């Protein structure tokens, strides 16, 4: 039983850590606009400023 509780706590901790990192990333991006465009999680895959990063360009960002 303790294994299950530890596993649940570990998964919850990892998820909360991910949310925390995302919030820190967004705050950093807002404070440093001079560093250029940052990843936008709303756009999905890659989200380069020139495109979505998911095109037929072999995984590289395209300028379309």
N, C-alpha and C positions, 0 to 999 in steps of 0.2 A: 504494500500500500504506500509506503514511504517513497518508493521509486516513482510511482505515478504522481505524487504530489511534487516531488523534486522536478520531474519532467515538465509538469504544467507550469511551475514557477519559472523554470528555465526558459520555456517558450514565451511566456508572458514578459519576462525580463528582456529577452532578445527583441521582441516586438516593440516594447517601450523604448529600448535603446535606439532602435531604428527611427522611431518617431522623433526622439530627441535630437538625433543627428540631422534629420531633415529640417527641423526647426532652427538649429544652429546654422545650417547651410543657407537657409532662406534669409536669416538675419544678416549673415556675412555678405550675401549677394546684395542686399539692400544697402548696407553700409559702404560697399565698395563698387559703385557703378562704373568707375573708371577702369575696372579690370575686364570689361567687355560683357557680352551676353553669357548668361549662365543657363544651365540645363533647366528646362521647364517640365516638370513632371506631368503636367496636364497634356502636353503634346505627345507624350509617349516616347517611343524608340529614338534615342539619341538627341533629338530636337536641336540640331545645329541651327545657327542663325540663318543660314542659307537654305535650309530645307529641313526635312524631318529625320534625316539620317537613316531611313529605312528603304531608300530607293534601290535602283538597280546598279548603283555605283560601287558594288563590292564592299558594302559596309562603311564606306566613307561618305562624308557629307557632300551633297551636291549643291550647286548654286542655282537651281531652278526655282 
